[in-house]
């Protein structure tokens, strides 16, 4: 029977980063994943065929990926750096945040999720402290004071810590009987990959409209990922349109600054909020979406997950350095203490913005436009908010 120090269920972006960060500490790590990420196709690169799922990688996340030796490969493949962030509802109330305001060369990069995962997997495969169990999946587990005995679909193994990085519907969380609080939002979101007539690759922007936010995420070349928030029934209707029909809808509803576009691909997903009642229970630890899912309004989901990774690595490294049992529950609870409030503040903040801009009241609309107008002219407030969002 295989015995490891840490078993991570879920080999996505956050799970793979967790595995590498703990392997860096000299721990024996195993990763359970159903499917490997598909390879990067050079032909796709030349044809600019982009995945729908992308993330706005913050400066803090970039630093973590660099530490794990995954960032350079991502940049060698493809990503789009952005230096500005624009937010507005009416044209008279426009706020723009610039990397120079916090003394940084850029605010972040837009990167396809698969490429982040793939680069991390290349590092996993080269790390002698990591065992990849794929294709494989969790069946059940039991834990006692000394270990967690884990039953997988084709084998049984023992681990000192079981880490759930298996997403919003985490089986690890369910089997550990960790409850959640949360709800489904009234809106859904559509992702639309487009080619653009107008080049505006150094900025990501978001316009708040009566139906919901409209967001522009720049991609390499004259390409972009559009995020369209709307009522569920409307997103369902839009999803059934042909690319040409959807293109006409985009031209009708998105700001003129977008310019003319050609729709390449599209997909829709529901918006949910989930927060685990505990991040640690015995020897079970939750990270990323297994512990929290957030309204994607500001693109902070994976960045919060990478903050979890960094915090967990720090807690375990300090415990090892001081001779403590790094796998003891009271030690692992330090990770929860380090991350729970920060995650909750970000989740609550995004919900407050979402609720405020969803309110059709004229006085409320006036107040929020005044808020955007003032924010654009308050350099100290702007720089603090921007630094927090970037994770620095």
DRENDO-1510 file (C-alpha; in Angstrom, 1 decimal, always signed):
<recs>
REC; n; res; u; v; w
REC; 1; UNK; +0.0; +0.0; +0.0 .
REC; 2; UNK; +1.3; +3.4; -1.0 .
REC; 3; UNK; +2.0; +5.8; +1.9 .
REC; 4; UNK; +2.5; +9.5; +1.4 .
REC; 5; UNK; +2.6; +12.6; +3.5 .
REC; 6; UNK; +0.0; +14.5; +1.6 .
REC; 7; UNK; -2.7; +13.3; -0.8 .
REC; 8; UNK; -4.4; +15.9; -2.9 .
REC; 9; UNK; -7.7; +15.1; -4.6 .
REC; 10; UNK; -7.9; +17.3; -7.7 .
REC; 11; UNK; -5.1; +18.2; -10.1 .
REC; 12; UNK; -6.5; +21.4; -11.4 .
REC; 13; UNK; -4.7; +24.7; -11.1 .
REC; 14; UNK; -5.0; +25.0; -7.3 .
REC; 15; UNK; -4.6; +21.3; -6.6 .
REC; 16; UNK; -1.4; +21.1; -8.8 .
REC; 17; UNK; +0.0; +24.2; -7.2 .
REC; 18; UNK; -0.7; +22.8; -3.7 .
REC; 19; UNK; +1.1; +19.6; -4.6 .
REC; 20; UNK; +4.2; +21.4; -5.9 .
REC; 21; UNK; +4.3; +23.8; -3.0 .
REC; 22; UNK; +4.3; +20.9; -0.5 .
REC; 23; UNK; +6.7; +18.8; -2.5 .
REC; 24; UNK; +9.1; +21.8; -2.3 .
REC; 25; UNK; +9.1; +21.3; +1.5 .
REC; 26; UNK; +10.4; +17.7; +1.0 .
REC; 27; UNK; +7.1; +16.0; +1.6 .
REC; 28; UNK; +6.0; +13.0; -0.3 .
REC; 29; UNK; +2.9; +14.0; -2.2 .
REC; 30; UNK; +0.3; +12.1; -4.4 .
REC; 31; UNK; -2.2; +13.8; -6.7 .
REC; 32; UNK; -5.5; +12.1; -7.7 .
REC; 33; UNK; -7.0; +13.3; -10.9 .
REC; 34; UNK; -9.5; +11.9; -13.4 .
REC; 35; UNK; -8.0; +13.4; -16.5 .
REC; 36; UNK; -4.7; +14.9; -17.5 .
REC; 37; UNK; -4.7; +18.4; -19.1 .
REC; 38; UNK; -4.6; +18.2; -22.9 .
REC; 39; UNK; -1.2; +19.2; -24.4 .
REC; 40; UNK; -0.6; +22.6; -25.9 .
REC; 41; UNK; -1.0; +22.4; -29.6 .
REC; 42; UNK; +1.4; +24.6; -31.6 .
REC; 43; UNK; -1.0; +24.5; -34.5 .
REC; 44; UNK; -3.7; +25.9; -32.3 .
REC; 45; UNK; -1.3; +28.7; -31.2 .
REC; 46; UNK; -0.7; +29.7; -34.8 .
REC; 47; UNK; -4.5; +29.7; -35.5 .
REC; 48; UNK; -5.2; +31.6; -32.2 .
REC; 49; UNK; -7.7; +29.0; -31.0 .
REC; 50; UNK; -8.3; +30.0; -27.4 .
REC; 51; UNK; -10.0; +28.1; -24.6 .
REC; 52; UNK; -13.1; +29.6; -23.1 .
REC; 53; UNK; -12.0; +29.3; -19.5 .
REC; 54; UNK; -9.5; +32.0; -18.7 .
REC; 55; UNK; -8.3; +33.7; -15.5 .
REC; 56; UNK; -7.0; +37.1; -14.6 .
REC; 57; UNK; -3.8; +36.2; -12.8 .
REC; 58; UNK; -2.8; +38.8; -10.2 .
REC; 59; UNK; +0.7; +39.8; -9.3 .
REC; 60; UNK; +0.6; +37.6; -6.2 .
REC; 61; UNK; -0.5; +34.6; -8.2 .
REC; 62; UNK; +2.2; +35.3; -10.8 .
REC; 63; UNK; +4.8; +35.3; -7.9 .
REC; 64; UNK; +3.5; +31.9; -6.7 .
REC; 65; UNK; +3.6; +30.4; -10.2 .
REC; 66; UNK; +7.2; +31.8; -10.6 .
REC; 67; UNK; +8.2; +30.2; -7.3 .
REC; 68; UNK; +6.8; +26.9; -8.6 .
REC; 69; UNK; +8.8; +27.3; -11.9 .
REC; 70; UNK; +5.6; +27.3; -13.9 .
REC; 71; UNK; +5.3; +30.9; -14.9 .
REC; 72; UNK; +8.0; +31.1; -17.6 .
REC; 73; UNK; +6.5; +28.3; -19.5 .
REC; 74; UNK; +3.1; +29.9; -19.4 .
REC; 75; UNK; +4.6; +33.1; -20.8 .
REC; 76; UNK; +6.4; +31.1; -23.5 .
REC; 77; UNK; +3.1; +29.6; -24.6 .
REC; 78; UNK; +0.8; +32.6; -24.5 .
REC; 79; UNK; -0.8; +35.2; -22.1 .
REC; 80; UNK; -1.9; +38.8; -22.3 .
REC; 81; UNK; -0.5; +41.3; -19.9 .
REC; 82; UNK; -2.7; +44.2; -18.9 .
REC; 83; UNK; -1.7; +47.5; -17.2 .
REC; 84; UNK; -5.1; +49.2; -16.7 .
REC; 85; UNK; -8.5; +48.4; -15.4 .
REC; 86; UNK; -11.5; +50.5; -16.3 .
REC; 87; UNK; -14.9; +50.5; -14.6 .
REC; 88; UNK; -18.0; +52.6; -15.4 .
REC; 89; UNK; -21.7; +52.7; -15.5 .
REC; 90; UNK; -22.4; +56.0; -17.2 .
REC; 91; UNK; -19.8; +57.8; -19.3 .
REC; 92; UNK; -19.6; +60.7; -16.9 .
REC; 93; UNK; -18.6; +58.3; -14.1 .
REC; 94; UNK; -15.5; +56.4; -15.2 .
REC; 95; UNK; -12.7; +55.1; -12.9 .
REC; 96; UNK; -9.5; +53.8; -14.3 .
REC; 97; UNK; -6.8; +52.0; -12.3 .
REC; 98; UNK; -3.2; +52.0; -13.6 .
REC; 99; UNK; -0.3; +49.8; -12.6 .
REC; 100; UNK; +1.9; +52.8; -12.3 .
REC; 101; UNK; -0.3; +54.0; -9.4 .
REC; 102; UNK; +1.1; +51.2; -7.3 .
REC; 103; UNK; +4.6; +51.2; -8.7 .
REC; 104; UNK; +4.2; +48.0; -10.7 .
REC; 105; UNK; +4.9; +47.4; -14.4 .
REC; 106; UNK; +1.5; +45.7; -14.9 .
REC; 107; UNK; -1.6; +44.6; -13.0 .
REC; 108; UNK; -1.8; +41.0; -14.2 .
REC; 109; UNK; -2.1; +38.6; -17.1 .
REC; 110; UNK; -5.1; +37.0; -18.8 .
REC; 111; UNK; -4.2; +33.3; -19.2 .
REC; 112; UNK; -6.2; +30.2; -20.3 .
REC; 113; UNK; -6.8; +27.9; -17.3 .
REC; 114; UNK; -5.7; +24.8; -19.1 .
REC; 115; UNK; -2.2; +26.4; -19.8 .
REC; 116; UNK; -1.8; +27.2; -16.1 .
REC; 117; UNK; -2.7; +23.6; -15.2 .
REC; 118; UNK; -0.5; +22.1; -18.0 .
REC; 119; UNK; +2.6; +24.1; -16.9 .
REC; 120; UNK; +2.1; +23.0; -13.3 .
REC; 121; UNK; +1.7; +19.4; -14.4 .
REC; 122; UNK; +5.0; +19.5; -16.3 .
REC; 123; UNK; +6.6; +20.5; -13.0 .
REC; 124; UNK; +4.7; +17.7; -11.1 .
REC; 125; UNK; +5.9; +15.1; -13.6 .
REC; 126; UNK; +9.5; +16.2; -13.1 .
REC; 127; UNK; +9.4; +16.3; -9.3 .
REC; 128; UNK; +10.6; +13.1; -7.6 .
REC; 129; UNK; +8.5; +13.9; -4.5 .
REC; 130; UNK; +5.3; +13.7; -6.5 .
REC; 131; UNK; +3.3; +10.7; -7.5 .
REC; 132; UNK; +0.5; +11.4; -10.1 .
REC; 133; UNK; -2.4; +9.0; -9.9 .
REC; 134; UNK; -4.3; +9.5; -13.1 .
REC; 135; UNK; -6.8; +8.4; -14.2 .
REC; 136; UNK; -8.0; +7.8; -10.7 .
REC; 137; UNK; -10.8; +9.0; -8.4 .
REC; 138; UNK; -11.7; +9.1; -4.8 .
REC; 139; UNK; -14.2; +6.5; -3.5 .
REC; 140; UNK; -14.1; +7.0; +0.3 .
REC; 141; UNK; -11.8; +7.6; +3.3 .
REC; 142; UNK; -11.6; +7.1; +7.0 .
REC; 143; UNK; -9.3; +9.0; +9.4 .
REC; 144; UNK; -8.0; +8.5; +12.9 .
REC; 145; UNK; -5.3; +10.1; +15.1 .
REC; 146; UNK; -2.4; +8.8; +13.0 .
REC; 147; UNK; -3.5; +8.8; +9.3 .
REC; 148; UNK; -6.2; +8.9; +6.7 .
REC; 149; UNK; -6.9; +5.7; +4.9 .
REC; 150; UNK; -8.1; +6.5; +1.4 .
REC; 151; UNK; -9.9; +4.2; -1.0 .
REC; 152; UNK; -9.5; +5.1; -4.6 .
REC; 153; UNK; -11.2; +3.5; -7.6 .
REC; 154; UNK; -8.2; +1.0; -8.1 .
REC; 155; UNK; -6.2; +1.1; -4.9 .
REC; 156; UNK; -6.0; +2.0; -1.3 .
REC; 157; UNK; -3.4; +4.3; +0.3 .
REC; 158; UNK; -2.5; +6.0; +3.5 .
REC; 159; UNK; -1.7; +9.7; +4.1 .
REC; 160; UNK; -1.0; +12.0; +6.9 .
REC; 161; UNK; -3.0; +14.8; +5.3 .
REC; 162; UNK; -5.9; +14.6; +2.8 .
REC; 163; UNK; -6.4; +17.8; +0.8 .
REC; 164; UNK; -9.5; +18.5; -1.1 .
REC; 165; UNK; -8.9; +20.6; -4.2 .
REC; 166; UNK; -11.7; +18.9; -6.2 .
REC; 167; UNK; -13.8; +22.0; -6.9 .
REC; 168; UNK; -17.1; +23.5; -5.9 .
REC; 169; UNK; -18.9; +20.1; -5.6 .
REC; 170; UNK; -16.0; +18.6; -3.6 .
REC; 171; UNK; -16.4; +15.0; -2.8 .
REC; 172; UNK; -13.7; +15.3; -0.1 .
REC; 173; UNK; -15.8; +18.0; +1.6 .
REC; 174; UNK; -18.9; +15.9; +1.4 .
REC; 175; UNK; -17.3; +12.8; +2.7 .
REC; 176; UNK; -15.7; +14.8; +5.6 .
REC; 177; UNK; -19.2; +16.0; +6.4 .
REC; 178; UNK; -18.2; +19.6; +6.2 .
REC; 179; UNK; -21.3; +21.8; +5.7 .
REC; 180; UNK; -21.5; +24.9; +3.5 .
REC; 181; UNK; -23.4; +28.2; +3.4 .
REC; 182; UNK; -24.2; +29.8; +0.1 .
REC; 183; UNK; -26.7; +30.4; -2.6 .
REC; 184; UNK; -27.3; +30.6; -6.4 .
REC; 185; UNK; -27.3; +34.0; -7.9 .
REC; 186; UNK; -30.3; +35.1; -10.0 .
REC; 187; UNK; -27.9; +35.7; -13.0 .
REC; 188; UNK; -25.8; +33.4; -15.1 .
REC; 189; UNK; -22.8; +34.4; -17.2 .
REC; 190; UNK; -21.8; +33.7; -20.8 .
REC; 191; UNK; -18.2; +33.6; -22.0 .
REC; 192; UNK; -17.7; +34.7; -25.6 .
REC; 193; UNK; -14.3; +34.4; -27.4 .
REC; 194; UNK; -14.1; +37.0; -30.1 .
REC; 195; UNK; -11.6; +38.5; -32.6 .
REC; 196; UNK; -11.6; +42.3; -32.4 .
REC; 197; UNK; -11.3; +45.1; -34.9 .
REC; 198; UNK; -9.9; +47.4; -32.2 .
REC; 199; UNK; -6.7; +46.6; -30.4 .
REC; 200; UNK; -6.9; +47.4; -26.7 .
REC; 201; UNK; -4.8; +44.6; -25.2 .
REC; 202; UNK; -3.3; +46.6; -22.3 .
REC; 203; UNK; -6.7; +47.1; -20.5 .
REC; 204; UNK; -9.4; +45.0; -19.0 .
REC; 205; UNK; -12.7; +46.8; -18.4 .
REC; 206; UNK; -16.1; +46.3; -17.0 .
REC; 207; UNK; -19.3; +48.3; -17.7 .
REC; 208; UNK; -22.3; +48.0; -15.4 .
REC; 209; UNK; -25.6; +48.0; -17.3 .
REC; 210; UNK; -29.3; +47.5; -16.4 .
REC; 211; UNK; -29.2; +43.8; -17.3 .
REC; 212; UNK; -25.8; +43.1; -15.7 .
REC; 213; UNK; -22.1; +43.7; -16.0 .
REC; 214; UNK; -20.3; +43.5; -19.4 .
REC; 215; UNK; -16.6; +42.6; -19.1 .
REC; 216; UNK; -13.7; +42.7; -21.6 .
REC; 217; UNK; -10.7; +40.5; -21.0 .
REC; 218; UNK; -7.9; +41.0; -23.5 .
REC; 219; UNK; -6.2; +38.0; -25.2 .
REC; 220; UNK; -3.0; +37.9; -27.3 .
REC; 221; UNK; -3.3; +39.6; -30.7 .
REC; 222; UNK; -6.6; +41.2; -31.6 .
REC; 223; UNK; -8.6; +38.7; -29.5 .
REC; 224; UNK; -10.7; +38.9; -26.4 .
REC; 225; UNK; -12.8; +37.0; -23.9 .
REC; 226; UNK; -16.1; +38.8; -23.2 .
REC; 227; UNK; -18.1; +38.0; -20.0 .
REC; 228; UNK; -21.8; +38.8; -20.3 .
REC; 229; UNK; -23.8; +38.7; -17.0 .
REC; 230; UNK; -27.6; +38.4; -17.5 .
REC; 231; UNK; -30.7; +36.8; -16.1 .
REC; 232; UNK; -30.7; +33.0; -16.4 .
REC; 233; UNK; -33.4; +32.9; -19.0 .
REC; 234; UNK; -31.7; +35.6; -21.2 .
REC; 235; UNK; -28.3; +33.7; -21.0 .
REC; 236; UNK; -30.2; +30.5; -22.0 .
REC; 237; UNK; -31.6; +32.4; -25.0 .
REC; 238; UNK; -28.2; +33.8; -26.0 .
REC; 239; UNK; -26.5; +30.4; -25.7 .
REC; 240; UNK; -28.9; +29.0; -28.3 .
REC; 241; UNK; -28.0; +31.6; -30.9 .
REC; 242; UNK; -25.6; +31.0; -33.8 .
REC; 243; UNK; -22.3; +32.7; -33.6 .
REC; 244; UNK; -23.4; +35.3; -36.2 .
REC; 245; UNK; -26.6; +36.0; -34.3 .
REC; 246; UNK; -24.7; +36.3; -31.0 .
REC; 247; UNK; -22.3; +38.7; -32.8 .
REC; 248; UNK; -25.2; +41.0; -33.6 .
REC; 249; UNK; -26.3; +40.9; -29.9 .
REC; 250; UNK; -22.8; +41.8; -28.7 .
REC; 251; UNK; -22.7; +44.8; -31.1 .
REC; 252; UNK; -26.1; +45.9; -29.8 .
REC; 253; UNK; -25.4; +45.6; -26.1 .
REC; 254; UNK; -21.6; +46.0; -25.5 .
REC; 255; UNK; -20.0; +49.5; -25.3 .
REC; 256; UNK; -18.9; +51.1; -28.5 .
REC; 257; UNK; -15.3; +51.0; -27.3 .
REC; 258; UNK; -15.3; +47.3; -28.0 .
REC; 259; UNK; -15.5; +47.9; -31.7 .
REC; 260; UNK; -16.6; +45.3; -34.2 .
REC; 261; UNK; -16.1; +41.7; -33.3 .
REC; 262; UNK; -16.4; +38.2; -34.7 .
REC; 263; UNK; -17.7; +35.5; -32.4 .
REC; 264; UNK; -15.4; +32.5; -32.4 .
REC; 265; UNK; -16.7; +30.4; -29.5 .
REC; 266; UNK; -19.2; +30.7; -26.5 .
REC; 267; UNK; -20.3; +28.9; -23.4 .
REC; 268; UNK; -22.5; +29.7; -20.3 .
REC; 269; UNK; -22.3; +28.8; -16.6 .
REC; 270; UNK; -24.4; +29.6; -13.5 .
REC; 271; UNK; -23.2; +31.9; -10.7 .
REC; 272; UNK; -23.0; +30.5; -7.3 .
REC; 273; UNK; -21.6; +31.3; -3.9 .
REC; 274; UNK; -20.4; +28.5; -1.6 .
REC; 275; UNK; -18.3; +28.8; +1.6 .
REC; 276; UNK; -17.3; +25.7; +3.7 .
REC; 277; UNK; -18.1; +25.9; +7.4 .
REC; 278; UNK; -14.6; +24.6; +8.1 .
REC; 279; UNK; -11.5; +24.5; +6.0 .
REC; 280; UNK; -9.9; +21.9; +8.3 .
REC; 281; UNK; -11.5; +18.9; +10.0 .
REC; 282; UNK; -9.1; +16.4; +11.6 .
REC; 283; UNK; -6.5; +15.7; +8.9 .
REC; 284; UNK; -8.7; +16.9; +6.0 .
REC; 285; UNK; -7.9; +20.3; +4.5 .
REC; 286; UNK; -9.9; +22.2; +1.8 .
REC; 287; UNK; -8.3; +24.6; -0.6 .
REC; 288; UNK; -9.6; +26.7; -3.6 .
REC; 289; UNK; -13.1; +26.1; -4.8 .
REC; 290; UNK; -13.6; +23.2; -2.5 .
REC; 291; UNK; -13.5; +25.7; +0.4 .
REC; 292; UNK; -15.1; +28.8; -1.4 .
REC; 293; UNK; -16.6; +29.9; -4.6 .
REC; 294; UNK; -17.1; +33.5; -5.3 .
REC; 295; UNK; -19.0; +35.8; -7.7 .
REC; 296; UNK; -16.6; +36.1; -10.6 .
REC; 297; UNK; -17.3; +39.9; -10.9 .
REC; 298; UNK; -13.7; +40.9; -10.3 .
REC; 299; UNK; -12.0; +37.6; -11.5 .
REC; 300; UNK; -10.6; +36.8; -8.0 .
REC; 301; UNK; -11.6; +33.1; -7.8 .
REC; 302; UNK; -8.4; +31.4; -8.7 .
REC; 303; UNK; -6.3; +34.1; -7.1 .
REC; 304; UNK; -8.0; +33.4; -3.8 .
REC; 305; UNK; -7.2; +29.7; -4.4 .
REC; 306; UNK; -3.5; +30.5; -5.0 .
REC; 307; UNK; -3.5; +32.6; -1.8 .
REC; 308; UNK; -4.7; +29.4; +0.0 .
REC; 309; UNK; -1.8; +27.5; -1.5 .
REC; 310; UNK; +0.7; +30.0; -0.3 .
REC; 311; UNK; -0.8; +30.2; +3.2 .
REC; 312; UNK; -0.9; +26.4; +3.6 .
REC; 313; UNK; +2.7; +26.1; +2.5 .
REC; 314; UNK; +3.8; +28.7; +5.0 .
REC; 315; UNK; +1.9; +27.1; +7.9 .
REC; 316; UNK; +3.4; +23.6; +7.2 .
REC; 317; UNK; +6.9; +25.0; +6.6 .
REC; 318; UNK; +6.9; +26.9; +9.9 .
REC; 319; UNK; +5.6; +23.8; +11.7 .
REC; 320; UNK; +8.3; +21.6; +10.2 .
REC; 321; UNK; +11.0; +24.2; +11.0 .
REC; 322; UNK; +9.9; +24.4; +14.6 .
REC; 323; UNK; +9.7; +20.6; +15.1 .
REC; 324; UNK; +5.9; +20.4; +15.4 .
REC; 325; UNK; +3.7; +17.7; +13.9 .
REC; 326; UNK; +2.7; +19.6; +10.7 .
REC; 327; UNK; -0.2; +17.2; +10.2 .
REC; 328; UNK; -1.8; +17.9; +13.6 .
REC; 329; UNK; -5.3; +19.5; +13.4 .
REC; 330; UNK; -4.3; +22.5; +15.7 .
REC; 331; UNK; -1.4; +23.3; +13.3 .
REC; 332; UNK; -3.6; +22.9; +10.1 .
REC; 333; UNK; -6.2; +25.2; +11.7 .
REC; 334; UNK; -3.6; +28.0; +11.5 .
REC; 335; UNK; -4.1; +27.8; +7.7 .
REC; 336; UNK; -7.9; +28.3; +8.1 .
REC; 337; UNK; -7.3; +31.2; +10.5 .
REC; 338; UNK; -5.0; +32.8; +7.9 .
REC; 339; UNK; -7.4; +32.5; +5.0 .
REC; 340; UNK; -11.0; +32.3; +6.1 .
REC; 341; UNK; -11.5; +36.0; +7.0 .
REC; 342; UNK; -9.7; +37.2; +3.9 .
REC; 343; UNK; -11.8; +35.0; +1.6 .
REC; 344; UNK; -15.0; +36.0; +3.4 .
REC; 345; UNK; -14.2; +39.7; +3.0 .
REC; 346; UNK; -13.6; +39.3; -0.7 .
REC; 347; UNK; -16.8; +37.3; -1.1 .
REC; 348; UNK; -18.9; +39.8; +0.8 .
REC; 349; UNK; -17.3; +42.7; -1.1 .
REC; 350; UNK; -18.1; +41.2; -4.4 .
REC; 351; UNK; -21.7; +40.5; -3.3 .
REC; 352; UNK; -22.1; +44.1; -2.1 .
REC; 353; UNK; -20.9; +45.4; -5.5 .
REC; 354; UNK; -23.2; +42.9; -7.3 .
REC; 355; UNK; -26.2; +43.9; -5.2 .
REC; 356; UNK; -25.5; +47.6; -5.5 .
REC; 357; UNK; -25.2; +47.6; -9.3 .
REC; 358; UNK; -28.2; +45.3; -9.7 .
REC; 359; UNK; -30.5; +47.8; -7.9 .
REC; 360; UNK; -32.5; +49.8; -10.5 .
REC; 361; UNK; -33.4; +52.6; -8.1 .
REC; 362; UNK; -32.5; +56.0; -9.5 .
REC; 363; UNK; -31.2; +57.4; -6.2 .
REC; 364; UNK; -29.0; +54.2; -5.8 .
REC; 365; UNK; -27.8; +54.6; -9.4 .
REC; 366; UNK; -26.9; +58.2; -8.7 .
REC; 367; UNK; -25.0; +57.3; -5.5 .
REC; 368; UNK; -23.0; +54.5; -7.2 .
REC; 369; UNK; -22.0; +56.8; -10.1 .
REC; 370; UNK; -20.9; +59.4; -7.6 .
REC; 371; UNK; -18.9; +56.7; -5.9 .
REC; 372; UNK; -17.1; +55.7; -9.2 .
REC; 373; UNK; -16.5; +59.4; -9.9 .
REC; 374; UNK; -15.0; +60.0; -6.5 .
REC; 375; UNK; -12.9; +56.8; -6.6 .
REC; 376; UNK; -11.3; +57.9; -9.9 .
REC; 377; UNK; -10.1; +61.1; -8.1 .
REC; 378; UNK; -9.0; +59.6; -4.8 .
REC; 379; UNK; -5.4; +58.4; -5.4 .
REC; 380; UNK; -4.8; +57.0; -2.0 .
REC; 381; UNK; -8.1; +55.0; -2.0 .
REC; 382; UNK; -7.4; +53.8; -5.6 .
REC; 383; UNK; -3.9; +52.6; -4.8 .
REC; 384; UNK; -4.9; +50.7; -1.7 .
REC; 385; UNK; -7.8; +49.0; -3.4 .
REC; 386; UNK; -5.7; +48.1; -6.4 .
REC; 387; UNK; -2.8; +46.8; -4.2 .
REC; 388; UNK; -5.3; +44.6; -2.3 .
REC; 389; UNK; -6.8; +43.2; -5.5 .
REC; 390; UNK; -3.4; +42.4; -6.9 .
REC; 391; UNK; -2.5; +40.6; -3.7 .
REC; 392; UNK; +0.5; +42.8; -2.8 .
</recs>
